[in-house]
Amino acid sequence: MKFKKLICTLSCLLMTLAFSFGNEKLDNDLSYLKRVLSEAYVGYEYNVEQGFDFDEAIENVRNLYLKKAVENQIDENELSDDLLAECINSEIVTKLKVPDKHFQIATKKIVYGFNPQIWYSSKIFFKKNGDDYYVVSSRNFRIRRKSKYTGNVENLFKVIKSNKEYYVFGVFSKKTIEKAEISINNKTYTTKVRIGNYVKDYYPGHLGMKKTKKTLYLSISDCLFNGTDRTDYAILAKKFQNHIHELRTHSFENVIIDLRHNPGGAVKNITPILSALNFEGDYKNSDKVGKKLSTFDGGKFKYSNLIDEAIKGFKHDNPAYDKFIVEDSTTEYRRNNRVTEYDFEPAYKGKLILICDFNSASASENFIAYSYIFENVYLIGTNSSGTIDFGGLYDYYLPESGVGLHLASVSFKESDYLQKNPHWHGDTKGFYPDYWCTDNSLLPTLVAITKDKKLKKSLRGLHKQLL
């Protein structure tokens, strides 16, 4: 038996050595991986500053792949894209010091990346008294009214219930959960939790509008307007302009922008909402909003030949690209010579209410950050995706295996408009709302903020879908 084990061990060792010296395809891919990360990924320097060693990580990818290839009896002359992607995820993606939800590794079968934190809510509500919180209602019969909350206050989230402000116990998780522990009167109880409000029925390319005399509701399912097709883009862009016309020609006390399940795209496609909102018959007001927003785009840009090549590929694969992003000889000049327009007084004094969920990502989160140029902004729903510390996304492919890399070329980690917003908590965490909502509390929260009871009818079904 010992002799057989020795033979088996030697056999595996010889196979590993054969892999180590003979897999040129693997070495080609890892060499290109190293180049792409160092030359095209804007998060590279941030991770190096935090002590992440990319050279060591790539060597670990190589060793792990060789080991698993032997275990899975993969031919030494072949290169498994799925296995290589798994190893890159294991040794690089999951170990990055600076989370970046845009960072993805993909094959035809699977996509690896960071998971967002998702909010789970209980049915235990509290009222604040001084610095303490006391139970006002509970579905858990063991937890009685007037009991004192003795847990971490970061697990209490402000909500509107019965037209009044309360706090509800909840937790964050990156995996599905059904129960959580809560501390009441210094005793630990287990309570049921459920996922927060999110869109159940999602339709890409959706633009919707509802209105009452006091309130305009706009819903936007993405910031691309089906940008891969010029015809679809033109139709949706025209529909969007018709909706914007409502802002230019009517004065609303409340404007609701529903960004749930909006995965992003090009934020400049939807920023005309903010200019139109501030219009009120004054063209200069509208222009000032545009100038102010353009100064916000002063992120940290990564430049390289690889990025230039990726941009050309993106334009080729997305024919409508030039419809909403114009790269010309003045682009770099504008980026480096920005005029700050922070001092103008916004004309719109009504309430701007933004709805988001944990699928609201990237450009839609950028829109949320832009919206705070106004004074009366309310963010409701759940936390957003947390996918905007980095931006400017392009795809790269390893030459032998075809494994795809989805990488950011722009960083907003040093942008005040985002990082100094108290609602923003970073990648994978997102924006935290002023009022957190579950399915049955979303519409009542809107009615309470707007004081517009007619929304009960006009926004019926809102908890399930974009209207």
Secondary structure by P-SEA (a helix, b strand, c coil): caaaaaaaaaaaaaaaaaaaaccaaaaaaaaaaaaaaaccccaaaaaaaacccaaaaaaaaaaaaaaaaaaaccccccccaaaaaaaaaacccccccccccccccccccbbbbbbbbbbbbccbbbbbcccbbbbccccccccccccccccccccbbbbbcccccbbbbbccccccccbbbbbcccbbbbbbbbbcccccccccccccccccccbbbbbbcccccccccaaaaaaaaaaaaaaaaaaacccccbbbbbbcccccccccccaaaaaaaaccccaaaaaaaaaaaaaaccccccccaaaaaaaaaaaaaccccccccccccaaaaaaabbbbccccccccccbbbbbbcccccaaaaaaaaaacccccccccccccccccccccccccccccccccccccccccccccccccccccccccccbbbcccccccaaaaaaaaaaccccccccccccccccc
